[in-house]
Amino acid sequence: MTIMPFLPIIVSAIVYLSLIIGILYLIYRWVSKFIALREEQNDLLREIINKLESK
């Protein structure tokens, strides 16, 4: 038995796995950026509230 009959299956499995991992990585990056922006927005709102209260 040679590996040649299984080569297309192995290559397609590697391609599909890399696509799935790539999509999951992009989702992770988007969620991380979204959370960071929300935290920054909350910090800015706290600063605005503190400045308004001090006046």
N, C-alpha and C positions, 0 to 999 in steps of 0.2 A: 504494500500500500504506500502510495506517495501522498504528499501533502497537496498536490496540485488540484484535486477535486474540491478540497476544503478551502482553498485560497480565496475564492470570491466571497464565501460566507464569512471568513475571518476578516477580510478587508471591509466588507459592508458592516459588520458588527463594530469594528473600530471606528468607522465613519459615524455611525449612528450614536455610539457612546460619546464620541467627541462633540457631536452636535448637542446632545442632551446636557453634557457637562458645560458646554459654552453657554447654552441658554440659562441654565441654573446660575452660572457665574454672573451673567448680565442682570438677572433678577436680583441676585444678592447685592450687586453694586448699586442698582437703582434703589432698593430698599434702604441700604446704608446711607446713600446720599439724601434720600427723603427724610430719614430720621435726623440726620445732621442738620438739615435745613430747618426742620421743625424746632430743634433745640436752639438754633441760632435765633429763630423768630421769637421763641419764648424769652430768651435772654434780652433781646432788644425791647420786647414789650415790658419786661420787668424794669429795665432802665428808664423807659418812658414814664411808667407809672411812678417810679421813685422820684424822678425829676418833677412830675406834676404834684406829688404829695409834698415835696420840700418847698414849693413856692407858696 
